[in-house]
Amino acid sequence: MRLPRLFNTTSFRLAALFALIFGVSTVAVGSFVYINAKATLNQQERTRIEADAFALKDEFDSGGIPDLMEAIRGRQTHKIAGGLNYTLFKSDGQRLLGDIPRPPLMPGWKHLLGPPDGDEPPGQLERLLVYRLKLSPDLWIVVGDDVGRLQALDNVFLRVFGFGLLLTLAFAAAGGTIVSRAFVQRIDSISRTAEAIIEGNIGRRIPLNGSGDDLDRLAATLNRMLDRISVLMDALRHVTTDIAHDLRTPLGHLRQILDDAHERARDPAEYRDAIEHAIDKADTILETFAAILRIAQIESGSRRAGFRRVDLSAIVLNVAQSFAPTAEEQGHLLTTNIEPDLQVFGDRELIMQLGANLIDNAIRHTPKGSHIRVTLSADSDHAVLEVADNGLGVPPDERDRIFSRFYRGEASRTTSGNGLGLNLVAAVAGLHRAAISTLDNEPGLIVRVEFPRNDASD
């Protein structure tokens, strides 16, 4: 994989940005630590030197020069690594003791270069920090220490810090490259799948690596979207085929009516009868297309934008009461058992259409004298609508197909209809996220629709 492409990936840029932020943060923290550590060491060094100088002044004040000289010799005799240097000067500059170069004789601190004591690199002088203290009008003591080791410690700290910073940035760059390479490979996999689908392989899906990361979740979502598109495309193909098959017969009949009128009609009355018959056939075809368009509109989901809380009990009761005269005219018994005040989130008009289609389907496709029962009950999560009859029922192997578009069972071939009533019921139920199922009523059929009672999502 070409490096320039990796450098142009978002993951690499994010890794580089985090590396930069981490590097700047490291420099800031390191600088803070370095400055404070150096200041603390310098302060400790000054405190140590100053404390020893005043201790020697106390010796001088209590016992004069003899006690002072004895204290200095004791310190020098027991001198260990890191011991201090001592030098006595008279006010005229005469050296009485020690080898510290003579500084200006005034109280306070001074940095000096002194003779090497063996721990410096070849050719370098000792770096001294000295404190000057006046013991008497004619006597000065200069106490100092080699601070070159502090400078060496500074250099070691800076080298270690610089090396650590470079190592951190190198690891960040390497990590960014590795992450970017993996990211690009995943993106390439998605792109290859998309290209394959564009070329016509609609069954192709994006492979998952099982990590459950963001890209895996995105791939799973895209796969579900592709599955849905495949289902819709299959449905479109089936609709096209179904329309071709189911509308071919009425269109053929329409043409035959018109052809018979053209060939055989002898007077205006016969032409009028033929035209009325043709209009009836055309109306049937138009009703079928209107039903198809209505189902397509429902399945698009656009009607969910107008959903609100509706009284399902009142809707079902009104629909059942409106069909009661029709059921009675056709010799059926229509009864209801509706639990009051059940609220659901939905479209009142569409729910009325669902209930009307279920009851009308039961009236149309059951023999005279059948009992049709409409019930509405509820549990903690669902409002359950059931339309049951004790008619001939539906064979078990056909129950999953009765909600398909243009499906008509053998028992319903002699009745009017276009095979779209229950398909519209399924579309409305799907829009309301309601589960729809069929059960054997022994004899007859039960169609159950379970509406969620707390679904207020878009």
N, C-alpha and C positions, 0 to 999 in steps of 0.2 A: 504494500500500500504506500502510495507516495506521501512523503512527509508534508509537503505543502498542503495537501488535502487535510491531513490531521491538524495542522496549525489553524486551518480555517473552520474547524468544528467548534460548536458552542461549548462542548465539554472541555476541550483543550483550553479555550479562552477562559472558561470559569476556573479551571485548574491553575492557569497562569495568574489569574487575578487573585485567587486565594493564596498562591505562592508569594505574590508581591505583597499582599496585605500581611501575610505571616512574616515575610522578610522584614518589612518596615516595623512591624510590631516587635520582632526579635531585636532589631537594631535599637529601637526605643528602650525596650526593657534592659538590653545589655548595656546601653549607654548609662541608663539610670543606675544600674548595679555597679558599673565600673566607676562612675563619678563618686558615688556614695562610698564605695569600698576604699577608693584611693583617699578620699577626704578623711575617712575614719582611721586609716593606717597612718596618714600624715599627722592627724591629731594625736594619736597614741604615741607616735614617735616624739612629737614636740613635748607632750606631757611627761614622757619618760626622761627626756633630756633636762627639761626645766626642773623637774622634781629633784633630780640628782644634783643639779647646780645649787639649788637652795639648801639641800642637805649638806653639801660641802661648806656653804656659807655659814650654816649653823655650827659646823665643826670649827670654822675659823673664828666665829664670834665667841665661842666658848673656850677655846684653847689656843687661839692664835695660829701662827704659821706652823708650829710643830704638829699640832693636832690635825691641821689641814693636810700637811705633807704625808702624815701617817695614814690618814683616810684614803688619800689618792693612791699611795703605794699599795695599800691593802686591796683596793679595787683592781689595780693593775696586776698585782700578784695572782689574784684569783680570777683574772679575766678569762671569760669563755667566749665562744662564738657569739657575736652580736654585742660584745661589751663596748663601752663608750670610750672616747678619747678625751684626755684632760691636758690642758696647757695653762700655765700661769705666766702672766705678763705684768711687768711694772708699767706705770703710767707713761714712762718715756719710751716704751716699746721693748725694753730688755726682756728676753725670754728667761724665765726661771725654771720652767719644767715643761716637758712635752714637745711634740713636733707638729702641732697644728700651725699652718701658716698664719702669720699675724694679720688679723683683720683690723679694720678701723675700730678703735677702742671706744665703743659707745654701746649702751645697753640694748639688748634685743637679738633678733635672729639674723643670720647671714648664711648664704650658700657659698662654699669655698671649694676649690680644687686642691687636694692635698697629695702627698706622696703615696704611691700605691702600697697597700698592705698585703698584697698577694692574692686577693680574690677578684681582681679586675682582669679583663682581657689584656694581653701584652700591648704595651704602648699607651695604655689609658691611665689617667690619674684617678685617685680616689675622689668620689663626690661626697662632700661633707655638708651636713647641716649643723651649724654651731649656734650655741646660745652664749651671749656675753653678759657677764654679771660682775659688777664692781663690788669688791670685798672691802676695800678701804680707799682712802684718797689716793694711795700709791700702788694699789694692787688690783688686778683683774683676773678672773678665772674664765676660761673659754672651754665649755663642754660641748663635744660634737659626736656625731655618729655618721657612719658610712650609709648614705641613702641610695647608693648605686643599686643595691639589691632590690629596693623598691621599684626603681626604674626597670630593672630586669623582670620583676614580677609584672609590671605593667606590660612589658613587651610580650611576655608569655601569655598573659590574659588576652591581649589583642590578637595574637596569632591563633590561639585556641578559638576565640570568638569568631574570627574571620573564617577559619577552617570549618567551624560548625555551621556558619551561615551559608557558605558555599555548598556544603554537603546537604543542607536542608533544601536549598534551591535546586540542587541537582536531583534530589529525590522527588521534589515536587514536579520538576519537568519530566522525569521518567514516569512518575505516576500519572501525570496528565496525558503523556503519550500512550500509556497502556490503556487508561480509561477511554481515551478518544478512539483508539483502535477498536476496542470492544464496542463502543457506541456506534462507530461508523459501520462495523460489521452488522449490528442489529438494524440500523437504518437501511443498509444495503439489502438485508433480508426482506424488510417491509417493501422497499422499492421494487425488488424482483417480483415479489408477490403481486404488487399493483400492476406491474408491466404484464405479467402473465394473465391477470384478469382482463386488462385492456385488450390483450390479444385474443380473448375469447374463452380462456380457461376459468370459467366462473366458479368452479369447484375448488380452486386453489385457496389455501388459507395460510396465514402468517404463522410460522413455527414459534412455539413458546419454549423458553429454556427452564421453566419451572422455578425461577428465582422469586417470582412475585414482586419484582421491582416495578418502577413506573413504566418502563417500556413493555414489560410483560403484561401489565394491566391494560396499557394502551393497545397492545396486540390483541388481547382477549376481547376488548371492546370493539375493535375493528372487525374481528372475526364474527362477533355477534351481529354487527351491522351487516357484514357480507352475507351471513346466514339469512338475515331478514330480507335483504335485497333478493337473494336467491328464491326465497319463499314467494316474495311479491312477483318476481319474474315468472316463476312457475304458475302462480295464480293468474297472471296476465295471459300466459299461453293457454291455460285451461279455459279462461273466460273467452278468449278469442275462438277457441275450438268449440266451446259450448254454444256461443252465440251463433257460430256458423251452422252447427247442427240443429239447435232448437229454433232458430228463426228461419231456417231454410224451409221448413214445412209450412208455417203460416204465410211466408212470402210466396211459396209455390201455390198455395191455395188462393192467395190474392191474385196472382197472375192468371190462374185457371179461371177464376170468376170473371175477370176482365176479358179473357180470351173467349169464354163462352158467350159473354154479352156481345162481344164484337162479331162472333160468328152466327149466333142463333137468335139474338133478340130481334123481334119483329115490330114491336110497338113501344111507345114511351113508357108504358107500365112495366114491361119487362126490363127496359134499361134502368128505370128507377129502382126496381128490386135488386138488380145487379150492383148498382152504385151503392145502395144502402148496405148490402152484404159486404162489398169491398171496404166501405167506411168502417164497418164493425171489425173486419180483419186488421185494417190499418190502425184502429184505436188499440186493438190488442197488442200490436207490435210496438206502438208508441208507449203504452203502459209498461211493457217489458223494458224498453230503453230507459224510461223514467225511473223504474225500480233499480236498474243497474247503476244509473248515475247517482241515485240517492244512497245506495250501498257504498259506492266509491267515495262519496262525500263523507259518510260516516266513518269509513275505514281510514280516511286521511287524518282523523283526529282533530280537525279544526274546530269541531263543535265543543270540545272540552273547555275552550276559552270562556264559554257562556254558562258553565256548570254553576249550580248553586244548591243549597239545601232545599229538597222538595219532600212533600208528604207522600211517600210511596203507598201508604194505606189508602189514602183518598184517591190516588190515581188508579190503582187496581180496582177499587170498588166502583168507580165511575165507568171504567171500561167494561167490567163484568155486567153492570146494570144496563149499559147501552146494547150489549149483545143478548140480553135475556129475551127480548121479543123475537129476535131472529132464531134463537135456539128453540123457542117454543113453537114457532111456525114450522120448523123442520122436525118436530117431534122429539126434541132432546130435552133432558132435564139439566139445567145449569144451576149449580149451588155454589155458595161462597162461604169461606171461613177465614176472615181477614182480621188479623191483630191490629188494633188501632194505633195511630200516632207513631208509625215507624218512619223515621227520617233517613234519607240517603242523599249523597252528593251526586247530582246529575242533571240531565236535560229532561224536563217534564214531557215535552212533545215526543221525544224519542222513546221514553219509557212507555208512554201511552201506545205508541206504534208497536213496541215489543209485545205488550200485553194483548193488544188487538190481534196481532198476527198469530199469537199462540192460541187464543180462544177461537179465532176464525178457522185456523188449521184443524182444531179438534172438531168443530162443527161440520166442516166440509168432508172430513175423511173418516167419519164414524157413521155406522148405520143408524137408521131411525130408531128412536127409543133409547139411545145411549145416554149414560150419565156423565156429565162433564163437571168436574169439581175444581174450583179455583181456591187455593189456600195461600195465605201469607203469614209467616211466622218469623221468629227472630231468635238468635242466640247472642252471645256476647260480642261477636265480630261481624255477623252477617244478617241480612234480611233475606229470607228464603221464599221465593215465589215458585209455586208448583201449579201446573195445569195438567190434570189427570183425566183420562177417559177410560171407559171399559169397552172400547171398540175392538177392532181386529188387531191393533198393535202394529209394531214394526219388527221384522225378523232381527235377531241379535247381530247378524253380520251386516246389516244395513243401517244400524243406528248411528254409527259414526259418520255416515254419508248424508243423512237427512238435512244437515245444515250446509251442505255444499251447494254452490250455485247451479241452478237449473235441474237439481235432482228431483225426480218424481218416481216414487215407488210404483210397482205394478198395480197395487190396489187403488192408486190415485190417478191412473191414466185416464179414467173415464170422467173425471171431474175437471172443472175449469181451473185454470191457474197457469202460472209460468214457472213454477219451481224456484221462486225467489223469496217467498214469504219467510221461511225459516232461515235462509241465508241472511236476510235483513235482521232477523232476531239475533243471530250469532254476531253480526257486525255491531249492533247496539250493545249487546252484552260485552263484547270486547272493548268498546269505547269506554264503558263504565267499569272496566276491570272486574267484571262479574264472571264467575265460573258457571258454565252451562253444561248440563249433562242430561242423559235420558235413562229412565229406569223402567223395568217391566212392571206393569200394574196387575198382571195376572187375573183377568185379561186386560188388554189395553196398554196404554203408554203413559208415562209420567215424564214431563219435561220440567226440569228444575233449573232455576236461575238464582244464584247466590250473590247478592249485591253486598259489597263491603260497606259497613255502616260508618267508618271513620276515614274514608278516603277523600281528602281535600287537596291532594297534590295536583300539580299541573300535568 
